[in-house]
Amino acid sequence: MILNILIAILLLSGALFFLVAAIGIVRLPDLYTRMHAAAKASAFGAVLMLAATALHFRDLWTILEVVVIVVFLFITTPVATHLIGRAGYRMKVPIWKETRVDELRDALEGNVHDSLRCDEHDDPSMRHSSRSPHRDHTVHEG
């Protein structure tokens, strides 16, 4: 009885998160915020529904499948949304006019934030390292 109530709560909560994701897709102003709503809310909704499935069947094989699916979701969802967002940005999909920070513009134009920049003048140990963005490619005879 209590287990069935818990399963019902998980299923309804998962459905609620799917509803929030759908509303976010329809109501939010641009691709990037819509993508955020779709990725976060739907992934969490799926996890809740999968947890309900594992509780309902209570069988080791089903629980293992649910764990594998959840891990797969947590690995692929951020990667997929990142790539979709970057593709949209490169295709010049407009950003919402109220957006205040555009970090990707600086990265694509080659302007890196000062806290992230690895300049050979800032760090002498990086001058001839393979990790340095300013490697010296001259051949030295010796």
The first five atom37 places (N, CA, C, CB, O) and aatype in JSON, in Angstrom:
{
  "aatype": [12, 9, 10, 2, 9, 10, 9, 0, 9, 10, 10, 10, 15, 7, 0, 10, 13, 13, 10, 19, 0, 0, 9, 7, 9, 19, 1, 10, 14, 3, 10, 18, 16, 1, 12, 8, 0, 0, 0, 11, 0, 15, 0, 13, 7, 0, 19, 10, 12, 10, 0, 0, 16, 0, 10, 8, 13, 1, 3, 10, 17, 16, 9, 10, 6, 19, 19, 19, 9, 19, 19, 13, 10, 13, 9, 16, 16, 14, 19, 0, 16, 8, 10, 9, 7, 1, 0, 7, 18, 1, 12, 11, 19, 14, 9, 17, 11, 6, 16, 1, 19, 3, 6, 10, 1, 3, 0, 10, 6, 7, 2, 19, 8, 3, 15, 10, 1, 4, 3, 6, 8, 3, 3, 14, 15, 12, 1, 8, 15, 15, 1, 15, 14, 8, 1, 3, 8, 16, 19, 8, 6, 7],
  "atom_mask": [
    [1, 1, 1, 1, 1],
    [1, 1, 1, 1, 1],
    [1, 1, 1, 1, 1],
    [1, 1, 1, 1, 1],
    [1, 1, 1, 1, 1],
    [1, 1, 1, 1, 1],
    [1, 1, 1, 1, 1],
    [1, 1, 1, 1, 1],
    [1, 1, 1, 1, 1],
    [1, 1, 1, 1, 1],
    [1, 1, 1, 1, 1],
    [1, 1, 1, 1, 1],
    [1, 1, 1, 1, 1],
    [1, 1, 1, 0, 1],
    [1, 1, 1, 1, 1],
    [1, 1, 1, 1, 1],
    [1, 1, 1, 1, 1],
    [1, 1, 1, 1, 1],
    [1, 1, 1, 1, 1],
    [1, 1, 1, 1, 1],
    [1, 1, 1, 1, 1],
    [1, 1, 1, 1, 1],
    [1, 1, 1, 1, 1],
    [1, 1, 1, 0, 1],
    [1, 1, 1, 1, 1],
    [1, 1, 1, 1, 1],
    [1, 1, 1, 1, 1],
    [1, 1, 1, 1, 1],
    [1, 1, 1, 1, 1],
    [1, 1, 1, 1, 1],
    [1, 1, 1, 1, 1],
    [1, 1, 1, 1, 1],
    [1, 1, 1, 1, 1],
    [1, 1, 1, 1, 1],
    [1, 1, 1, 1, 1],
    [1, 1, 1, 1, 1],
    [1, 1, 1, 1, 1],
    [1, 1, 1, 1, 1],
    [1, 1, 1, 1, 1],
    [1, 1, 1, 1, 1],
    [1, 1, 1, 1, 1],
    [1, 1, 1, 1, 1],
    [1, 1, 1, 1, 1],
    [1, 1, 1, 1, 1],
    [1, 1, 1, 0, 1],
    [1, 1, 1, 1, 1],
    [1, 1, 1, 1, 1],
    [1, 1, 1, 1, 1],
    [1, 1, 1, 1, 1],
    [1, 1, 1, 1, 1],
    [1, 1, 1, 1, 1],
    [1, 1, 1, 1, 1],
    [1, 1, 1, 1, 1],
    [1, 1, 1, 1, 1],
    [1, 1, 1, 1, 1],
    [1, 1, 1, 1, 1],
    [1, 1, 1, 1, 1],
    [1, 1, 1, 1, 1],
    [1, 1, 1, 1, 1],
    [1, 1, 1, 1, 1],
    [1, 1, 1, 1, 1],
    [1, 1, 1, 1, 1],
    [1, 1, 1, 1, 1],
    [1, 1, 1, 1, 1],
    [1, 1, 1, 1, 1],
    [1, 1, 1, 1, 1],
    [1, 1, 1, 1, 1],
    [1, 1, 1, 1, 1],
    [1, 1, 1, 1, 1],
    [1, 1, 1, 1, 1],
    [1, 1, 1, 1, 1],
    [1, 1, 1, 1, 1],
    [1, 1, 1, 1, 1],
    [1, 1, 1, 1, 1],
    [1, 1, 1, 1, 1],
    [1, 1, 1, 1, 1],
    [1, 1, 1, 1, 1],
    [1, 1, 1, 1, 1],
    [1, 1, 1, 1, 1],
    [1, 1, 1, 1, 1],
    [1, 1, 1, 1, 1],
    [1, 1, 1, 1, 1],
    [1, 1, 1, 1, 1],
    [1, 1, 1, 1, 1],
    [1, 1, 1, 0, 1],
    [1, 1, 1, 1, 1],
    [1, 1, 1, 1, 1],
    [1, 1, 1, 0, 1],
    [1, 1, 1, 1, 1],
    [1, 1, 1, 1, 1],
    [1, 1, 1, 1, 1],
    [1, 1, 1, 1, 1],
    [1, 1, 1, 1, 1],
    [1, 1, 1, 1, 1],
    [1, 1, 1, 1, 1],
    [1, 1, 1, 1, 1],
    [1, 1, 1, 1, 1],
    [1, 1, 1, 1, 1],
    [1, 1, 1, 1, 1],
    [1, 1, 1, 1, 1],
    [1, 1, 1, 1, 1],
    [1, 1, 1, 1, 1],
    [1, 1, 1, 1, 1],
    [1, 1, 1, 1, 1],
    [1, 1, 1, 1, 1],
    [1, 1, 1, 1, 1],
    [1, 1, 1, 1, 1],
    [1, 1, 1, 1, 1],
    [1, 1, 1, 1, 1],
    [1, 1, 1, 0, 1],
    [1, 1, 1, 1, 1],
    [1, 1, 1, 1, 1],
    [1, 1, 1, 1, 1],
    [1, 1, 1, 1, 1],
    [1, 1, 1, 1, 1],
    [1, 1, 1, 1, 1],
    [1, 1, 1, 1, 1],
    [1, 1, 1, 1, 1],
    [1, 1, 1, 1, 1],
    [1, 1, 1, 1, 1],
    [1, 1, 1, 1, 1],
    [1, 1, 1, 1, 1],
    [1, 1, 1, 1, 1],
    [1, 1, 1, 1, 1],
    [1, 1, 1, 1, 1],
    [1, 1, 1, 1, 1],
    [1, 1, 1, 1, 1],
    [1, 1, 1, 1, 1],
    [1, 1, 1, 1, 1],
    [1, 1, 1, 1, 1],
    [1, 1, 1, 1, 1],
    [1, 1, 1, 1, 1],
    [1, 1, 1, 1, 1],
    [1, 1, 1, 1, 1],
    [1, 1, 1, 1, 1],
    [1, 1, 1, 1, 1],
    [1, 1, 1, 1, 1],
    [1, 1, 1, 1, 1],
    [1, 1, 1, 1, 1],
    [1, 1, 1, 1, 1],
    [1, 1, 1, 1, 1],
    [1, 1, 1, 0, 1]
  ],
  "atom_positions": [
    [[0.83, -1.19, 0.0], [0.0, 0.0, 0.0], [0.88, 1.26, 0.0], [-0.94, -0.01, 1.22], [0.71, 2.14, -0.85]],
    [[1.81, 1.35, 0.95], [2.69, 2.52, 1.03], [3.6, 2.57, -0.2], [3.54, 2.49, 2.33], [3.87, 3.65, -0.73]],
    [[4.06, 1.4, -0.64], [4.91, 1.35, -1.83], [4.16, 1.84, -3.06], [5.42, -0.09, -2.05], [4.73, 2.55, -3.89]],
    [[2.89, 1.47, -3.18], [2.09, 1.95, -4.31], [1.89, 3.46, -4.27], [0.73, 1.25, -4.33], [1.88, 4.11, -5.32]],
    [[1.74, 4.01, -3.08], [1.61, 5.47, -2.95], [2.91, 6.15, -3.35], [1.22, 5.85, -1.49], [2.9, 7.17, -4.04]],
    [[4.04, 5.59, -2.92], [5.34, 6.14, -3.29], [5.56, 6.08, -4.81], [6.47, 5.39, -2.57], [6.06, 7.03, -5.41]],
    [[5.18, 4.96, -5.41], [5.29, 4.82, -6.87], [4.42, 5.86, -7.56], [4.88, 3.4, -7.31], [4.85, 6.49, -8.53]],
    [[3.21, 6.04, -7.08], [2.3, 7.04, -7.67], [2.86, 8.44, -7.52], [0.91, 6.96, -7.01], [2.76, 9.25, -8.45]],
    [[3.45, 8.75, -6.38], [4.05, 10.07, -6.16], [5.22, 10.3, -7.13], [4.53, 10.22, -4.69], [5.35, 11.37, -7.71]],
    [[6.05, 9.27, -7.3], [7.18, 9.4, -8.23], [6.69, 9.58, -9.67], [8.09, 8.16, -8.14], [7.24, 10.41, -10.4]],
    [[5.68, 8.82, -10.07], [5.15, 8.95, -11.42], [4.53, 10.32, -11.66], [4.12, 7.87, -11.69], [4.75, 10.95, -12.7]],
    [[3.75, 10.79, -10.69], [3.13, 12.11, -10.84], [4.18, 13.23, -10.82], [2.1, 12.34, -9.72], [4.06, 14.21, -11.55]],
    [[5.19, 13.07, -9.98], [6.26, 14.08, -9.95], [7.02, 14.1, -11.27], [7.23, 13.8, -8.78], [7.35, 15.17, -11.79]],
    [[7.29, 12.93, -11.81], [7.96, 12.85, -13.11], [7.12, 13.49, -14.2], [0.0, 0.0, 0.0], [7.64, 14.22, -15.05]],
    [[5.82, 13.21, -14.18], [4.92, 13.82, -15.16], [4.88, 15.34, -14.99], [3.5, 13.24, -15.03], [4.81, 16.07, -15.98]],
    [[4.92, 15.81, -13.75], [4.93, 17.25, -13.49], [6.19, 17.9, -14.07], [4.83, 17.53, -11.97], [6.13, 18.98, -14.65]],
    [[7.33, 17.23, -13.92], [8.56, 17.78, -14.49], [8.53, 17.78, -16.01], [9.76, 16.98, -14.0], [9.04, 18.7, -16.64]],
    [[7.92, 16.75, -16.6], [7.74, 16.76, -18.06], [6.84, 17.91, -18.48], [7.16, 15.41, -18.54], [7.08, 18.54, -19.51]],
    [[5.8, 18.17, -17.69], [4.91, 19.3, -17.99], [5.66, 20.63, -17.9], [3.7, 19.3, -17.03], [5.49, 21.5, -18.76]],
    [[6.47, 20.78, -16.87], [7.27, 22.0, -16.72], [8.22, 22.16, -17.91], [8.08, 21.97, -15.4], [8.39, 23.27, -18.41]],
    [[8.82, 21.08, -18.36], [9.71, 21.14, -19.53], [8.93, 21.56, -20.77], [10.39, 19.77, -19.77], [9.41, 22.39, -21.55]],
    [[7.74, 21.01, -20.95], [6.93, 21.38, -22.12], [6.5, 22.84, -22.06], [5.7, 20.47, -22.22], [6.53, 23.54, -23.07]],
    [[6.11, 23.3, -20.89], [5.73, 24.71, -20.73], [6.93, 25.6, -20.99], [5.15, 24.98, -19.32], [6.8, 26.65, -21.63]],
    [[8.1, 25.2, -20.5], [9.32, 25.97, -20.74], [9.66, 26.08, -22.21], [0.0, 0.0, 0.0], [10.1, 27.13, -22.68]],
    [[9.46, 25.0, -22.95], [9.74, 25.01, -24.39], [8.8, 25.99, -25.1], [9.59, 23.6, -24.99], [9.22, 26.69, -26.02]],
    [[7.56, 26.02, -24.67], [6.58, 26.89, -25.33], [6.72, 28.35, -24.9], [5.17, 26.4, -25.03], [6.58, 29.25, -25.72]],
    [[6.98, 28.59, -23.63], [6.92, 29.94, -23.08], [8.23, 30.72, -23.06], [6.39, 29.87, -21.72], [8.2, 31.95, -23.07]],
    [[9.35, 30.06, -23.02], [10.61, 30.79, -22.89], [10.99, 31.46, -24.21], [11.74, 29.84, -22.43], [10.58, 31.0, -25.28]],
    [[11.77, 32.55, -24.14], [11.93, 33.44, -25.29], [12.88, 33.01, -26.41], [12.38, 34.72, -24.81], [12.68, 33.41, -27.55]],
    [[13.89, 32.21, -26.11], [14.83, 31.87, -27.19], [15.29, 30.42, -27.09], [16.06, 32.8, -27.13], [14.97, 29.71, -26.14]],
    [[16.02, 30.0, -28.11], [16.48, 28.62, -28.2], [17.24, 28.19, -26.95], [17.35, 28.43, -29.43], [17.06, 27.08, -26.46]],
    [[18.09, 29.05, -26.45], [19.01, 28.68, -25.38], [18.28, 28.46, -24.06], [20.06, 29.76, -25.22], [18.6, 27.51, -23.34]],
    [[17.33, 29.31, -23.72], [16.58, 29.1, -22.49], [15.59, 27.95, -22.65], [15.83, 30.39, -22.09], [15.34, 27.22, -21.69]],
    [[15.03, 27.78, -23.82], [14.14, 26.64, -24.07], [14.9, 25.33, -23.93], [13.5, 26.73, -25.47], [14.4, 24.37, -23.35]],
    [[16.1, 25.31, -24.47], [16.94, 24.12, -24.41], [17.27, 23.77, -22.97], [18.22, 24.33, -25.22], [17.28, 22.59, -22.59]],
    [[17.53, 24.78, -22.16], [17.84, 24.57, -20.75], [16.64, 23.93, -20.05], [18.22, 25.9, -20.07], [16.81, 22.96, -19.3]],
    [[15.45, 24.46, -20.28], [14.24, 23.91, -19.66], [14.01, 22.47, -20.11], [13.02, 24.77, -19.98], [13.69, 21.6, -19.3]],
    [[14.17, 22.23, -21.39], [13.92, 20.9, -21.92], [14.91, 19.88, -21.37], [13.99, 20.92, -23.44], [14.52, 18.75, -21.05]],
    [[16.15, 20.25, -21.25], [17.18, 19.3, -20.81], [17.07, 19.0, -19.32], [18.56, 19.85, -21.12], [17.04, 17.84, -18.92]],
    [[17.0, 20.03, -18.5], [17.03, 19.83, -17.05], [15.76, 19.16, -16.55], [17.23, 21.15, -16.34], [15.82, 18.13, -15.88]],
    [[14.62, 19.74, -16.87], [13.36, 19.25, -16.32], [12.99, 17.88, -16.87], [12.25, 20.24, -16.61], [12.52, 17.02, -16.12]],
    [[13.2, 17.67, -18.14], [12.8, 16.37, -18.7], [13.73, 15.25, -18.21], [12.81, 16.42, -20.23], [13.27, 14.13, -17.99]],
    [[15.0, 15.54, -18.05], [15.92, 14.51, -17.54], [15.56, 14.13, -16.11], [17.39, 15.01, -17.6], [15.57, 12.94, -15.76]],
    [[15.23, 15.12, -15.28], [14.86, 14.81, -13.9], [13.51, 14.08, -13.86], [14.79, 16.1, -13.06], [13.32, 13.17, -13.06]],
    [[12.58, 14.48, -14.72], [11.3, 13.78, -14.81], [11.48, 12.33, -15.21], [0.0, 0.0, 0.0], [10.82, 11.45, -14.67]],
    [[12.37, 12.08, -16.16], [12.64, 10.71, -16.58], [13.24, 9.89, -15.45], [13.58, 10.7, -17.79], [12.9, 8.72, -15.28]],
    [[14.14, 10.5, -14.66], [14.74, 9.79, -13.53], [13.67, 9.41, -12.51], [15.84, 10.66, -12.86], [13.68, 8.3, -11.99]],
    [[12.75, 10.33, -12.23], [11.67, 10.02, -11.29], [10.79, 8.88, -11.8], [10.82, 11.27, -11.03], [10.43, 7.98, -11.03]],
    [[10.46, 8.91, -13.07], [9.63, 7.84, -13.62], [10.38, 6.5, -13.66], [9.15, 8.21, -15.03], [9.79, 5.45, -13.43]],
    [[11.65, 6.55, -13.95], [12.43, 5.32, -13.93], [12.57, 4.76, -12.52], [13.82, 5.57, -14.53], [12.57, 3.54, -12.33]],
    [[12.68, 5.64, -11.54], [12.72, 5.18, -10.14], [11.4, 4.5, -9.78], [12.99, 6.37, -9.19], [11.4, 3.48, -9.09]],
    [[10.29, 5.05, -10.24], [8.99, 4.42, -10.0], [8.93, 3.04, -10.66], [7.85, 5.31, -10.52], [8.37, 2.1, -10.09]],
    [[9.49, 2.94, -11.84], [9.52, 1.65, -12.54], [10.33, 0.62, -11.76], [10.1, 1.82, -13.95], [9.91, -0.53, -11.61]],
    [[11.49, 1.03, -11.27], [12.33, 0.12, -10.49], [11.63, -0.32, -9.22], [13.67, 0.79, -10.15], [11.72, -1.49, -8.83]],
    [[10.93, 0.6, -8.55], [10.2, 0.24, -7.33], [9.01, -0.68, -7.63], [9.7, 1.49, -6.62], [8.7, -1.58, -6.85]],
    [[8.37, -0.45, -8.74], [7.21, -1.27, -9.08], [7.61, -2.72, -9.36], [6.48, -0.68, -10.3], [6.98, -3.65, -8.86]],
    [[8.64, -2.92, -10.17], [9.02, -4.29, -10.55], [9.9, -4.97, -9.51], [9.73, -4.27, -11.87], [9.84, -6.19, -9.38]],
    [[10.72, -4.22, -8.77], [11.57, -4.74, -7.7], [12.32, -6.01, -8.08], [10.74, -5.0, -6.47], [12.33, -7.0, -7.34]],
    [[12.92, -5.97, -9.22], [13.67, -7.12, -9.71], [15.06, -6.61, -10.08], [12.94, -7.82, -10.94], [15.21, -5.52, -10.64]],
    [[16.06, -7.39, -9.75], [17.44, -6.96, -9.9], [17.75, -6.52, -11.33], [18.39, -8.07, -9.5], [18.4, -5.49, -11.54]],
    [[17.29, -7.28, -12.31], [17.58, -6.95, -13.7], [16.97, -5.6, -14.09], [17.05, -8.05, -14.63], [17.62, -4.8, -14.76]],
    [[15.74, -5.35, -13.66], [15.08, -4.07, -13.96], [15.8, -2.91, -13.28], [13.6, -4.11, -13.51], [15.98, -1.85, -13.87]],
    [[16.2, -3.13, -12.04], [16.92, -2.07, -11.31], [18.24, -1.76, -12.01], [17.18, -2.5, -9.85], [18.62, -0.59, -12.13]],
    [[18.95, -2.79, -12.46], [20.21, -2.55, -13.19], [19.96, -1.79, -14.49], [20.91, -3.89, -13.5], [20.72, -0.89, -14.85]],
    [[18.9, -2.15, -15.2], [18.56, -1.43, -16.43], [18.24, 0.03, -16.14], [17.37, -2.09, -17.14], [18.67, 0.92, -16.88]],
    [[17.5, 0.29, -15.07], [17.16, 1.66, -14.7], [18.43, 2.45, -14.37], [16.19, 1.67, -13.5], [18.56, 3.6, -14.79]],
    [[19.34, 1.84, -13.64], [20.59, 2.53, -13.3], [21.39, 2.85, -14.55], [21.45, 1.67, -12.34], [21.92, 3.96, -14.69]],
    [[21.47, 1.91, -15.47], [22.2, 2.14, -16.73], [21.54, 3.27, -17.52], [22.26, 0.85, -17.58], [22.23, 4.13, -18.07]],
    [[20.23, 3.27, -17.59], [19.52, 4.32, -18.33], [19.73, 5.68, -17.69], [18.01, 4.01, -18.41], [19.95, 6.67, -18.4]],
    [[19.69, 5.76, -16.37], [19.9, 7.03, -15.67], [21.32, 7.55, -15.91], [19.65, 6.87, -14.14], [21.51, 8.74, -16.16]],
    [[22.31, 6.67, -15.83], [23.69, 7.09, -16.1], [23.81, 7.58, -17.54], [24.68, 5.91, -15.83], [24.45, 8.6, -17.8]],
    [[23.21, 6.85, -18.46], [23.24, 7.25, -19.86], [22.59, 8.63, -20.05], [22.53, 6.2, -20.74], [23.11, 9.47, -20.78]],
    [[21.46, 8.86, -19.39], [20.79, 10.17, -19.47], [21.69, 11.28, -18.94], [19.47, 10.14, -18.69], [21.82, 12.34, -19.55]],
    [[22.31, 11.04, -17.79], [23.14, 12.07, -17.18], [24.41, 12.34, -17.98], [23.51, 11.68, -15.77], [24.97, 13.43, -17.88]],
    [[24.86, 11.38, -18.77], [26.04, 11.61, -19.6], [25.67, 12.29, -20.91], [26.77, 10.28, -19.87], [26.34, 13.22, -21.34]],
    [[24.6, 11.82, -21.56], [24.29, 12.3, -22.91], [23.5, 13.6, -22.95], [23.54, 11.25, -23.64], [23.67, 14.38, -23.88]],
    [[22.65, 13.85, -21.97], [21.81, 15.06, -22.02], [22.64, 16.34, -22.03], [20.86, 15.08, -20.83], [22.4, 17.19, -22.89]],
    [[23.6, 16.53, -21.13], [24.39, 17.77, -21.18], [25.2, 17.91, -22.47], [25.31, 17.84, -19.99], [25.34, 19.01, -23.0]],
    [[25.74, 16.8, -22.95], [26.54, 16.85, -24.17], [25.67, 17.25, -25.36], [27.22, 15.49, -24.44], [26.04, 18.11, -26.16]],
    [[24.51, 16.62, -25.46], [23.61, 16.92, -26.58], [23.12, 18.36, -26.54], [22.41, 15.96, -26.56], [23.1, 19.04, -27.57]],
    [[22.73, 18.84, -25.37], [22.25, 20.23, -25.3], [23.37, 21.21, -25.57], [21.62, 20.51, -23.93], [23.14, 22.26, -26.18]],
    [[24.57, 20.89, -25.13], [25.71, 21.77, -25.41], [25.94, 21.87, -26.92], [26.99, 21.26, -24.71], [26.13, 22.96, -27.45]],
    [[25.93, 20.74, -27.59], [26.17, 20.74, -29.03], [25.04, 21.42, -29.8], [26.35, 19.31, -29.53], [25.3, 22.13, -30.78]],
    [[23.81, 21.21, -29.39], [22.68, 21.87, -30.04], [22.77, 23.39, -29.84], [21.33, 21.33, -29.5], [22.56, 24.16, -30.77]],
    [[23.09, 23.8, -28.63], [23.23, 25.23, -28.36], [24.36, 25.86, -29.15], [0.0, 0.0, 0.0], [24.21, 26.96, -29.69]],
    [[25.49, 25.18, -29.23], [26.62, 25.73, -29.99], [26.29, 25.78, -31.47], [27.89, 24.88, -29.76], [26.65, 26.74, -32.16]],
    [[25.6, 24.75, -31.98], [25.21, 24.76, -33.4], [24.24, 25.91, -33.67], [24.57, 23.4, -33.8], [24.34, 26.59, -34.68]],
    [[23.3, 26.12, -32.77], [22.37, 27.23, -32.92], [23.09, 28.57, -32.89], [0.0, 0.0, 0.0], [22.76, 29.48, -33.65]],
    [[24.06, 28.68, -32.01], [24.82, 29.92, -31.9], [25.61, 30.18, -33.18], [25.78, 29.87, -30.69], [25.63, 31.3, -33.69]],
    [[26.25, 29.14, -33.7], [27.03, 29.3, -34.93], [26.14, 29.58, -36.13], [27.87, 28.05, -35.19], [26.59, 30.2, -37.1]],
    [[24.89, 29.13, -36.08], [23.94, 29.43, -37.16], [23.27, 30.79, -36.95], [22.87, 28.32, -37.25], [22.37, 31.17, -37.7]],
    [[23.73, 31.5, -35.93], [23.26, 32.85, -35.62], [21.78, 32.89, -35.23], [23.5, 33.76, -36.82], [21.06, 33.82, -35.6]],
    [[21.33, 31.88, -34.49], [19.99, 31.92, -33.92], [19.98, 33.05, -32.9], [19.57, 30.54, -33.26], [20.84, 33.09, -32.02]],
    [[19.03, 33.99, -33.0], [19.07, 35.17, -32.15], [18.95, 34.84, -30.66], [17.96, 36.12, -32.54], [18.22, 33.94, -30.24]],
    [[19.7, 35.62, -29.89], [19.66, 35.53, -28.43], [18.57, 36.48, -27.95], [21.06, 35.87, -27.79], [18.32, 37.52, -28.56]],
    [[17.93, 36.14, -26.86], [16.9, 36.99, -26.26], [17.5, 38.35, -25.95], [16.32, 36.34, -24.98], [18.63, 38.45, -25.47]],
    [[16.76, 39.4, -26.22], [17.27, 40.77, -26.06], [17.65, 41.11, -24.62], [16.25, 41.75, -26.56], [18.43, 42.03, -24.4]],
    [[17.1, 40.4, -23.65], [17.41, 40.65, -22.23], [18.65, 39.89, -21.74], [16.21, 40.28, -21.37], [19.03, 40.02, -20.58]],
    [[19.28, 39.12, -22.61], [20.47, 38.37, -22.22], [21.59, 39.34, -21.89], [20.9, 37.38, -23.34], [21.87, 40.26, -22.66]],
    [[22.23, 39.13, -20.76], [23.27, 40.06, -20.3], [24.68, 39.54, -20.52], [23.08, 40.35, -18.84], [25.61, 40.33, -20.7]],
    [[24.87, 38.24, -20.52], [26.21, 37.67, -20.64], [26.23, 36.73, -21.84], [26.62, 36.92, -19.33], [25.36, 35.88, -22.0]],
    [[27.24, 36.91, -22.69], [27.42, 36.04, -23.85], [28.87, 35.55, -23.83], [27.09, 36.8, -25.19], [29.73, 36.1, -24.52]],
    [[29.13, 34.52, -23.06], [30.49, 34.01, -22.91], [30.99, 33.33, -24.18], [30.56, 33.05, -21.75], [32.19, 33.34, -24.46]],
    [[30.09, 32.73, -24.94], [30.52, 32.01, -26.13], [31.04, 32.95, -27.21], [29.37, 31.18, -26.68], [31.93, 32.57, -27.97]],
    [[30.52, 34.15, -27.29], [31.0, 35.12, -28.28], [32.49, 35.38, -28.07], [30.21, 36.44, -28.2], [33.26, 35.38, -29.02]],
    [[32.88, 35.61, -26.83], [34.29, 35.88, -26.54], [35.16, 34.67, -26.86], [34.46, 36.26, -25.07], [36.26, 34.82, -27.39]],
    [[34.67, 33.49, -26.56], [35.46, 32.28, -26.82], [35.63, 32.05, -28.32], [34.79, 31.05, -26.17], [36.71, 31.67, -28.77]],
    [[34.57, 32.27, -29.09], [34.66, 32.04, -30.53], [35.46, 33.12, -31.24], [33.27, 31.97, -31.13], [36.05, 32.85, -32.29]],
    [[35.5, 34.31, -30.7], [36.28, 35.39, -31.3], [37.73, 35.35, -30.86], [35.68, 36.73, -30.96], [38.54, 36.15, -31.33]],
    [[38.07, 34.44, -29.97], [39.45, 34.31, -29.51], [39.76, 35.16, -28.3], [0.0, 0.0, 0.0], [40.9, 35.14, -27.82]],
    [[38.8, 35.9, -27.79], [39.01, 36.69, -26.59], [38.62, 35.84, -25.39], [38.19, 38.02, -26.62], [37.45, 35.55, -25.18]],
    [[39.6, 35.44, -24.63], [39.34, 34.6, -23.47], [39.37, 35.48, -22.23], [40.37, 33.44, -23.36], [40.15, 36.43, -22.15]],
    [[38.52, 35.16, -21.27], [38.48, 35.94, -20.04], [39.85, 35.92, -19.37], [37.41, 35.41, -19.08], [40.57, 34.93, -19.46]],
    [[40.21, 37.01, -18.71], [41.53, 37.11, -18.09], [41.8, 35.98, -17.1], [41.66, 38.43, -17.39], [42.93, 35.52, -16.99]],
    [[40.77, 35.54, -16.39], [40.98, 34.48, -15.41], [41.24, 33.13, -16.07], [39.77, 34.37, -14.48], [41.77, 32.23, -15.43]],
    [[40.88, 32.97, -17.34], [41.07, 31.71, -18.03], [42.25, 31.74, -19.0], [39.81, 31.33, -18.77], [42.66, 30.69, -19.5]],
    [[42.79, 32.91, -19.26], [43.83, 33.04, -20.27], [45.13, 32.44, -19.77], [44.02, 34.49, -20.66], [45.53, 32.63, -18.62]],
    [[45.77, 31.72, -20.66], [47.07, 31.14, -20.37], [48.05, 31.76, -21.36], [47.05, 29.55, -20.47], [48.3, 31.19, -22.42]],
    [[48.57, 32.88, -21.02], [49.45, 33.63, -21.9], [50.89, 33.35, -21.48], [49.14, 35.15, -21.85], [51.18, 33.26, -20.28]],
    [[51.78, 33.21, -22.44], [53.16, 32.89, -22.09], [53.81, 34.0, -21.28], [53.98, 32.65, -23.35], [54.76, 33.74, -20.54]],
    [[53.32, 35.22, -21.38], [53.89, 36.31, -20.59], [53.41, 36.24, -19.15], [53.53, 37.66, -21.2], [54.08, 36.75, -18.25]],
    [[52.24, 35.62, -18.93], [51.71, 35.51, -17.58], [52.32, 34.35, -16.82], [50.21, 35.37, -17.62], [52.47, 34.42, -15.6]],
    [[52.67, 33.29, -17.51], [53.17, 32.08, -16.86], [54.39, 31.57, -17.61], [52.07, 30.99, -16.79], [54.25, 30.87, -18.62]],
    [[55.6, 31.91, -17.14], [56.82, 31.51, -17.86], [56.97, 30.0, -17.98], [58.02, 32.07, -17.16], [57.62, 29.54, -18.92]],
    [[56.41, 29.22, -17.09], [56.56, 27.77, -17.17], [55.83, 27.18, -18.37], [56.06, 27.13, -15.9], [56.08, 26.03, -18.73]],
    [[54.93, 27.95, -18.99], [54.16, 27.45, -20.12], [54.77, 27.86, -21.47], [52.74, 27.96, -20.03], [54.17, 27.57, -22.51]],
    [[55.91, 28.52, -21.49], [56.44, 29.09, -22.72], [56.67, 28.06, -23.82], [57.72, 29.79, -22.43], [56.29, 28.3, -24.96]],
    [[57.27, 26.94, -23.5], [57.57, 25.96, -24.53], [56.85, 24.65, -24.27], [59.07, 25.72, -24.62], [57.26, 23.59, -24.77]],
    [[55.81, 24.71, -23.5], [55.02, 23.53, -23.21], [54.07, 23.25, -24.36], [54.25, 23.69, -21.89], [53.66, 24.17, -25.07]],
    [[53.71, 22.0, -24.55], [52.76, 21.65, -25.6], [51.37, 22.19, -25.27], [52.7, 20.14, -25.8], [50.52, 22.26, -26.15]],
    [[51.13, 22.57, -24.02], [49.83, 23.1, -23.63], [49.72, 24.6, -23.89], [49.56, 22.81, -22.18], [48.63, 25.16, -23.79]],
    [[50.82, 25.24, -24.2], [50.81, 26.68, -24.4], [50.15, 27.04, -25.71], [52.23, 27.24, -24.35], [50.43, 26.42, -26.74]],
    [[49.27, 28.04, -25.71], [48.67, 28.47, -26.96], [49.64, 29.22, -27.85], [47.47, 29.33, -26.69], [49.32, 29.47, -29.02]],
    [[50.81, 29.59, -27.35], [51.79, 30.37, -28.1], [53.09, 29.58, -28.22], [52.04, 31.74, -27.42], [54.16, 30.11, -27.91]],
    [[53.02, 28.35, -28.65], [54.23, 27.53, -28.75], [55.18, 28.1, -29.78], [53.87, 26.09, -29.11], [54.77, 28.65, -30.8]],
    [[56.44, 27.96, -29.51], [57.48, 28.41, -30.41], [57.74, 27.27, -31.4], [58.79, 28.82, -29.64], [58.22, 26.21, -31.0]],
    [[57.42, 27.49, -32.68], [57.54, 26.45, -33.68], [58.84, 26.57, -34.5], [56.34, 26.5, -34.59], [58.99, 25.9, -35.52]],
    [[59.77, 27.4, -34.05], [61.02, 27.55, -34.81], [61.93, 26.37, -34.54], [61.73, 28.86, -34.46], [61.91, 25.8, -33.46]],
    [[62.73, 26.03, -35.54], [63.66, 24.93, -35.4], [64.99, 25.51, -34.94], [63.82, 24.14, -36.74], [65.5, 26.45, -35.53]],
    [[65.54, 24.95, -33.88], [66.82, 25.41, -33.34], [67.89, 24.4, -33.71], [66.75, 25.59, -31.8], [67.76, 23.21, -33.45]],
    [[68.97, 24.9, -34.32], [70.07, 24.01, -34.65], [70.99, 23.89, -33.45], [70.84, 24.52, -35.9], [71.24, 24.86, -32.73]],
    [[71.47, 22.72, -33.25], [72.27, 22.65, -32.08], [73.18, 21.58, -32.04], [0.0, 0.0, 0.0], [73.92, 21.44, -31.07]]
  ]
}
